[in-house]
Amino acid sequence: MKPVHIYLVIAVLALLPWTLDSQYVFHIATMIAIMIPMALGMNLMLKIGQLSMAQPAFMGIGAYGSALLAIRLGLPPMLALCLSGILAAVIATIVGPVFLRIKGVYFVLLTYAFGQIINLVFQEWTSLFGGNNGLYGIPKFSIFDLRLTAVQHYYIFGLVFAAIAYAAMRAIERSDIGAIYQSLNENEMLSRSIGSNALAWRIAAFTISAFTAGISGGIYAFYIGFLSPDAFGFRLSVDLIVINAIGGAHSVLGPLLGAILVVPLPEVLRDARQYQLLIYGLCLMVFLIFIRKGLVSLIQRQRKSA
C-alpha cells in the first residue's frame, strides 16, 4: 500500500462521522482527534529512547490552565488555549534539565511521580481546581465571533490541530533533527562525538511533547466543559503506551493508526467494562509477540512484497 493510499483511507475515515450523522460517533471521533497529538508527543519521547509518563500531567496543566484563564481572568478562549500550551512547555523546560539527566526505568518512575504530584495538586487545591468535585462553568471555545457549540465544531477543531501536530512531527522525523533523535536513541556516544548536545535535544523533545499535550488538554476542557483529576491519571499514560505499541512507535504514522483503533475500544467494550483492562492487556500481548513493530510494520511489509 502506497503512502497516498494510506492517507486516502485516513481521510475517508475522518469524513465517516458525517456519513453516519450520529452525535455519539462525532464524540468518539473528537476524542480520537484530541488523543492523536498526545500520542504523537509520547512517540517523540520514545524516539529519543525515553518513555515519559508525564503526558497526562501536561494535558491536565493545559486543560485546567485554559479553563481558569477563561473563567477567572476572562481571557478570550483562543488566548487562554495558547497560554496554557506555552505554560505546559515552560514547565517542561524547567523540569527537563533535571529529569532528562536520568535514563531508563528511573526516568519512567520520575515522570510517573511528577504526574502523580500534579494530579494530587488538582485534587487537593479545591479552591482553585475544584478538587474531586471537578471544575465547572468552562465557557465554549470561540475564535473572534465564531463560537464552537456543537460536537461537530470541536471535531473539526481537534482534527485541524491533529493534522498540524502530525505534519510537524512528520517534518521533524524527516529532517536532520529526526536523524539526531534517532542517533541519540541508537548510539548517544557517537552522537556526542560529532558535537551534538544530547541534553539540549532531549529537552527540546520533552518541551514539544508537553506543548502538544497542553493544547490537547485545552481543547478537551473547552469541549467537555467540565474537568476532573481522574481524566489525567495513570490510565491515560497506559492508553498512550498501548496506542504507540499497537500502531508502531518507530513511525509517526503509528500513533495515528493506534489512536484510531484504541480510543473507541472503551465504547465498544462498554457492556464488558470489567474486562476492559484484561482485553487491553491481551491485545498488547498479541501485538508485542506477533507484531512487535505495530500496524505500520504490516503496511511496510505489504509495500515491500508488492
ABEGO torsion letter per residue (X at the ends): XBAAAAAAAAAAAAAAAAAAGBAAAAAAAAAAAAAAAAAAAAAAAAAAGBBBAAAAAAAAAAAAAAAAAAAAAGBBAAAAAAAAAAAAAAAAAAAAAAAAABBEAAAAAAAAAAAAAAAAAAAABAAAAGEAAEBBGBBBBBBEABBBABAAAAAAAAAAAAAAAAAAAAAAAABAAAAAAAAAAABAAAAAAAGBBAAAAAAAAAAAAAAAAAAAAAAAAAAAGBBBAAAABAAAAAAAAAAAAAAEAABAAAAAAAAAAAAAAAAAAAAAAAAAAAAAAAAAAAAAAABAAEAAAAAAAAAAAX
